[in-house]
Amino acid sequence: MSEPARVHLSKSAPDAYKTLAAFSRTVGGIADASGIDARLKELVQIHVSQLNGCAFCVRVHLDRAATAGISADTIAQIPVWRESGVFSERERAGLELAEAFTFIHEDGIPADVYDRVGGILSEDEYVALSWILVAINAFNRVAIAGRYGVPPREDLDREGRDAAAGVAW
């Protein structure tokens, strides 16, 4: 039995979606200016999307991670980053901050996380990474609310064209 169709927010209010996409590009510029590299950016966006259960955004950021040269082994280690030895101190700080931003409703950004991450990242890096985390959490909510599909890989050409046109994600 299939589920009834959901409202597709990016198609139903394209101006709002385009504004969110523009916000994301602005955040990307802030990240670039502060020295947040593509690897760290993609690692945290994959992790947030995993934590939120957003299969659509996981797919998008897995593809971007591959383009950034992140190995399948590293990607597979994201859910167990605390036990894994493949992440740098900066990446561990980013992954920890990603969790705090995703579960912000529980305790805000706990003081121990803020202090630990702040001891590793510069203020500019912390700000940039925080905005990345705000943006990906917003995109996750749009995709999850609309139950954006994750088609088999053979359908990705259509998905990629839609994404490039600003239709979905």
C-alpha positions as CSV (number, residue, x, y, z in Angstrom):
1,M,0.0,0.0,0.0
2,S,1.4,3.4,-0.9
3,E,1.2,6.5,1.2
4,P,-0.8,9.5,0.0
5,A,1.3,12.2,-1.7
6,R,2.6,14.9,0.5
7,V,2.9,18.6,-0.2
8,H,6.3,19.1,-1.9
9,L,7.4,22.4,-0.2
10,S,10.0,23.3,-2.8
11,K,7.5,22.9,-5.6
12,S,4.6,24.5,-3.7
13,A,6.5,27.6,-2.6
14,P,9.5,27.9,-4.9
15,D,10.3,31.4,-3.8
16,A,10.7,30.3,-0.2
17,Y,12.9,27.3,-1.4
18,K,15.0,29.6,-3.6
19,T,15.5,31.9,-0.6
20,L,16.6,28.9,1.5
21,A,19.0,27.8,-1.3
22,A,20.4,31.4,-1.5
23,F,20.9,31.3,2.3
24,S,22.8,28.0,1.9
25,R,25.0,29.6,-0.8
26,T,25.7,32.5,1.6
27,V,26.6,30.1,4.4
28,G,28.9,28.2,1.9
29,G,30.7,31.5,1.3
30,I,31.1,32.1,5.0
31,A,32.5,28.6,5.4
32,D,34.9,29.1,2.6
33,A,36.1,32.4,3.9
34,S,36.7,30.9,7.4
35,G,38.6,27.9,6.2
36,I,36.0,25.2,6.5
37,D,37.0,22.7,3.9
38,A,34.7,20.6,1.7
39,R,35.6,17.4,3.7
40,L,34.5,18.9,7.1
41,K,31.4,20.5,5.5
42,E,30.2,17.3,4.0
43,L,31.0,15.1,7.0
44,V,28.9,17.2,9.3
45,Q,26.0,17.5,6.8
46,I,26.0,13.7,6.3
47,H,26.0,13.2,10.1
48,V,23.1,15.7,10.7
49,S,21.1,14.2,7.9
50,Q,21.7,10.7,9.3
51,L,20.7,11.8,12.8
52,N,17.5,13.4,11.5
53,G,16.7,10.4,9.3
54,C,16.7,12.4,6.1
55,A,17.6,9.8,3.4
56,F,17.3,12.4,0.6
57,C,19.9,14.7,2.1
58,V,22.2,11.8,3.0
59,R,22.2,10.9,-0.7
60,V,22.9,14.4,-1.8
61,H,25.8,14.8,0.6
62,L,27.2,11.3,0.1
63,D,27.6,12.3,-3.6
64,R,29.2,15.6,-2.7
65,A,31.5,13.8,-0.2
66,A,32.6,11.5,-3.0
67,T,33.3,14.5,-5.2
68,A,35.4,16.0,-2.3
69,G,37.5,12.8,-2.2
70,I,36.1,11.4,1.0
71,S,36.4,7.6,0.9
72,A,33.6,5.1,1.5
73,D,35.4,3.8,4.5
74,T,35.4,7.3,6.1
75,I,31.8,7.8,5.3
76,A,30.9,4.5,6.9
77,Q,32.7,5.6,10.1
78,I,30.6,8.7,10.6
79,P,27.9,7.1,12.8
80,V,30.7,5.7,15.1
81,W,33.0,8.7,14.9
82,R,33.8,8.6,18.6
83,E,35.2,5.1,18.3
84,S,36.9,5.6,15.0
85,G,40.4,6.7,14.3
86,V,39.8,8.1,10.9
87,F,38.8,11.7,11.9
88,S,41.0,14.6,12.7
89,E,40.5,16.6,15.9
90,R,38.8,19.4,13.9
91,E,36.4,16.8,12.3
92,R,35.6,15.3,15.7
93,A,34.8,18.8,16.9
94,G,32.6,19.4,13.9
95,L,30.8,16.1,14.4
96,E,30.2,16.8,18.1
97,L,28.9,20.2,17.3
98,A,26.7,18.7,14.6
99,E,25.0,16.5,17.2
100,A,24.5,19.4,19.6
101,F,22.9,21.5,16.9
102,T,20.7,18.6,15.7
103,F,19.5,17.9,19.3
104,I,19.5,21.5,20.3
105,H,16.1,21.2,21.9
106,E,17.5,19.0,24.6
107,D,20.1,21.3,26.2
108,G,21.0,24.1,23.7
109,I,24.7,23.8,23.0
110,P,26.0,22.3,26.3
111,A,28.8,24.3,27.9
112,D,31.2,21.4,27.8
113,V,30.6,21.0,24.0
114,Y,31.0,24.7,23.4
115,D,34.2,24.8,25.4
116,R,35.7,21.7,23.8
117,V,34.8,22.7,20.3
118,G,35.9,26.3,21.0
119,G,39.3,25.1,22.1
120,I,39.8,23.4,18.7
121,L,38.0,25.7,16.2
122,S,38.6,29.5,15.8
123,E,35.6,31.7,16.4
124,D,35.2,32.3,12.7
125,E,35.3,28.5,12.1
126,Y,32.8,27.9,14.9
127,V,30.4,30.6,13.4
128,A,30.7,29.2,9.9
129,L,30.2,25.6,11.0
130,S,27.2,26.6,13.1
131,W,25.5,28.3,10.1
132,I,26.2,25.1,8.0
133,L,24.4,23.1,10.7
134,V,21.5,25.5,10.8
135,A,21.1,25.3,7.0
136,I,21.3,21.5,6.8
137,N,18.9,21.0,9.6
138,A,16.5,23.3,7.7
139,F,16.9,21.4,4.5
140,N,16.4,18.1,6.4
141,R,13.1,19.4,7.7
142,V,11.9,20.4,4.2
143,A,12.8,17.0,2.7
144,I,11.5,15.0,5.7
145,A,8.2,16.9,5.9
146,G,7.6,16.3,2.1
147,R,8.9,12.7,2.3
148,Y,11.2,13.4,-0.6
149,G,12.0,10.1,-2.2
150,V,15.3,8.5,-2.6
151,P,15.0,6.6,-5.9
152,P,17.3,3.8,-7.0
153,R,20.6,5.1,-8.5
154,E,19.3,4.6,-12.1
155,D,16.9,7.4,-11.5
156,L,19.6,9.9,-10.3
157,D,20.0,11.7,-13.6
158,R,16.4,13.1,-13.2
159,E,17.0,13.8,-9.5
160,G,20.2,15.7,-10.3
161,R,18.5,17.8,-13.0
162,D,15.7,18.7,-10.6
163,A,18.2,19.6,-7.9
164,A,20.2,21.8,-10.3
165,A,17.0,23.6,-11.3
166,G,16.2,24.3,-7.7
167,V,13.1,22.0,-7.8
168,A,14.1,19.7,-5.0
169,W,16.9,20.2,-2.5
